[in-house]
Amino acid sequence: MRPALSVNNIVKYFHEPETIQVLKEISFAVQPGEFLALVGKSGSGKSTLLYLLSTMDTDYEGTIDINGTRLTGLKQNELARFRNEHIGFVFQFHYLLPEFSVLDNVMLPALKLGKLSPEQIRTKALELLYKLDIKGHENKKASRISGGQQQRVAIARALINDPAIIMGDEPTGNLDSKNTKVVFDIFRQLARESGQTIVAVTHDDEFAANCDRVIEMVDGKILAG
Ligand SMILES: Nc1ncnc2c1ncn2[C@@H]1O[C@H](COP(=O)(O)OP(=O)(O)OP(=O)(O)O)[C@@H](O)[C@H]1O
């Protein structure tokens, strides 16, 4: 089976305030439908790696492929389009547009992609919101719902373009244990039932222990996984 994500010999330096090698020959592959946790102490390089995987930072050595597309070397506009079409992002802070409605927040990435009509996008966004148990809140401003609901709206937004891969940077870092379980279960179901691949940086041991696989980073290297 073609990997959902393939990372080969990734090396990354930061040069300010001094030169440090943050990622040291990182290689691994993630299969479609796999739910992977990326763990490690603060400063071990998890966020830096996720930033590269999500195509936001292109200053590295090595190669990154998602679903058979070599992302390394693509131009910024090609990367932006690839991101919007194939990668869903869920962060610790939801980054919803607070003055926009819940529904508009979810619809925006699909309107930008322009593959479906606004009416089709609206229907799809509502279906996702209902599935994520946000029924009845779709016309409220995003700032006027609870933190757990906001995170579920952010997940709906991440899913609107049916991404093959979902990347989370501490997606439950700002949630209580009840909402953490809700979000974990959503990811679990997406991986199992829709074959979507999940890569999540987490500091939550229980979250990681329940994933399919854990990759541990130590000082810019992969220790296990
Ligand atoms: N923009 C930057 N410029 C210079 N150094 C950076 C930059 N971003 C991160 N670093 C350094 O790279 C190393 C790895 O940082 P990174 O944020 O990837 O770690 P992390 O494992 O995600 O940590 P945390 O769990 O605290 O989020 C650290 O030593 C950090 O200080």
PDBQT file of the ligand as one rigid body, heavy atoms in Angstrom, charges set to zero:
ROOT
HETATM    1  N1  LIG A 301      11.920  29.716  14.878  1.00  0.00    +0.000 N 
HETATM    2  C1  LIG A 301      12.897  29.187  15.618  1.00  0.00    +0.000 A 
HETATM    3  N2  LIG A 301      14.121  29.723  15.616  1.00  0.00    +0.000 NA
HETATM    4  C2  LIG A 301      15.127  29.195  16.344  1.00  0.00    +0.000 A 
HETATM    5  N3  LIG A 301      14.991  28.070  17.117  1.00  0.00    +0.000 NA
HETATM    6  C3  LIG A 301      13.782  27.486  17.152  1.00  0.00    +0.000 A 
HETATM    7  C4  LIG A 301      12.672  28.013  16.419  1.00  0.00    +0.000 A 
HETATM    8  N4  LIG A 301      11.596  27.203  16.666  1.00  0.00    +0.000 NA
HETATM    9  C5  LIG A 301      12.021  26.243  17.505  1.00  0.00    +0.000 A 
HETATM   10  N5  LIG A 301      13.335  26.407  17.801  1.00  0.00    +0.000 N 
HETATM   11  C6  LIG A 301      14.145  25.516  18.658  1.00  0.00    +0.000 C 
HETATM   12  O1  LIG A 301      14.067  24.211  18.081  1.00  0.00    +0.000 OA
HETATM   13  C7  LIG A 301      13.998  23.220  19.110  1.00  0.00    +0.000 C 
HETATM   14  C8  LIG A 301      12.755  22.373  18.909  1.00  0.00    +0.000 C 
HETATM   15  O2  LIG A 301      11.596  23.168  19.116  1.00  0.00    +0.000 OA
HETATM   16  P1  LIG A 301      10.127  22.599  18.898  1.00  0.00    +0.000 P 
HETATM   17  O3  LIG A 301       9.193  23.731  19.107  1.00  0.00    +0.000 OA
HETATM   18  O4  LIG A 301      10.061  21.888  17.610  1.00  0.00    +0.000 OA
HETATM   19  O5  LIG A 301      10.002  21.554  20.093  1.00  0.00    +0.000 OA
HETATM   20  P2  LIG A 301       8.727  20.774  20.642  1.00  0.00    +0.000 P 
HETATM   21  O6  LIG A 301       9.166  19.378  20.845  1.00  0.00    +0.000 OA
HETATM   22  O7  LIG A 301       7.577  21.007  19.739  1.00  0.00    +0.000 OA
HETATM   23  O8  LIG A 301       8.496  21.492  22.032  1.00  0.00    +0.000 OA
HETATM   24  P3  LIG A 301       7.126  21.763  22.846  1.00  0.00    +0.000 P 
HETATM   25  O9  LIG A 301       6.669  20.415  23.303  1.00  0.00    +0.000 OA
HETATM   26  O10 LIG A 301       7.563  22.644  23.969  1.00  0.00    +0.000 OA
HETATM   27  O11 LIG A 301       6.160  22.434  21.912  1.00  0.00    +0.000 OA
HETATM   28  C9  LIG A 301      14.034  23.963  20.426  1.00  0.00    +0.000 C 
HETATM   29  O12 LIG A 301      15.374  23.962  20.886  1.00  0.00    +0.000 OA
HETATM   30  C10 LIG A 301      13.592  25.356  20.062  1.00  0.00    +0.000 C 
HETATM   31  O13 LIG A 301      14.132  26.305  20.936  1.00  0.00    +0.000 OA
ENDROOT
TORSDOF 0
